Amino acid sequence: MDAEKSWKSTLEEVKKKTEELVGSAPELSKFLKYVSAAEEPKALDTKTKELISLAIAVVVRCEPCILWHCEAAVKAGATKEEILDALKVAVVMGGGPALMYATKAYEIAKEFLKE
């Protein structure tokens, strides 16, 4: 991570580029509508769903997804301990590569938790 650039600013760039893509390919908005519906609290609350999404993002090695769901988990009230638990489960399921992405996710989470 560049010392001058924060994870938050990187996430803002990701969101901006995603909006631009969806604006250019409006069919993708149907997928985003589904995402929104799937993430609504029902049997599981928003925080739990975001922690699950964060763990999956680590296992599938998607850095933009890690950024997105770290921020969302913290906004939904996830604590450092809850994030660490989710990251531990991700490593169980994803092994060594997931450990490396969990390390990155932990660094990202620490920045979002400072708010």
N, C-alpha and C positions, 0 to 999 in steps of 0.2 A: 504494500500500500504506500503510495506516494505520501510523504509527510505533509504536503500541502493539501491533499485531498482526503476528505472524510468518507466513511462508508455511507453516511447520510446523503452527501452530494452525489455519490455514485448511484445510490438508489433513485434519487431525483432524476438523474440522466436516464436510467432504465425506464422509469415511469413515463418520461417525456417521449422517449423513442417508441415505447409501446403504444402510447396514444397516437403518435404519428402513423405508425403502421396500421392501427385499427382505422384511423381516419382515411387511409389510402386503400384499405381492404375492409370495408364495412361488414362483410360477412363474418369477420372475426368477432364482431360484437355479440353474436349469438353465443359463442363460446364463453365470453366474459359474463354474459347474463347467466349462463349455467354455473359458472364459478361462483358468482354472487349468491345464487340460490343454494348451492351445495354448502357454502360457508355460513349460511344463516344458522343461528342457534336453534336446535331442535332437541334431539335426544342428547347431543353433546353441546356444550357451550362453546362460544367463539374461541376462548383461550385454549381449550383442549384441541379444537380443530386446527388452530394455528400451530400448536406444538406438534401435532401429528404432521402437518404440512412441512414444518421445519425439519423434522426428522427424515421425512421422505426426500426433501430437497438435498439433505446431506448424503443420503444413500445414493441418489441418482446423480450427484455431483453437479448440481446446478447452482452456481454462485449467485446469479440474479435472483433465483428463487429463495436462496438462503437469506439474502438481503431483504427481500419482500416480506417473507414470513417471520424473520426476526423482528422487524419493526412492528408487524401486525400482532405478533405474540405479546410483545411488550405493551403495545397500546391496549391490548385486551386484558392486561394485568398480570402477565406471566412474570414470575420472579426469577432471579438468577438460578436458584435451586431447581425450579421447574424446568428451565431451559437446559440446565446440566443433565437432568434426568432424561429429557427427550434426546439429548445428544448421546448419552450413554446407550440408549436403546438403538439409536441409529448405528452406532459402532458395532453393537451386537449383530445387527442385521447386515451391515455392509463391510465389516472387517477393516483391514488396514487403510484402504483408500478412504473409507468413511471417516476414519480417525483423523486423517489429514484435513478433510472438509469440516469435520466437527471442530477442529482447532480454529479454522477460519471463522466458522459460525460463532464460536465463543468470543473471538475478538470483535466481531460485528455486534454481537449481543451486548458486550460490555459498553460499546459506544451508545447504543440505543437505551440501555438501562440508566445512563447518566442523566437523562432528561428529568 
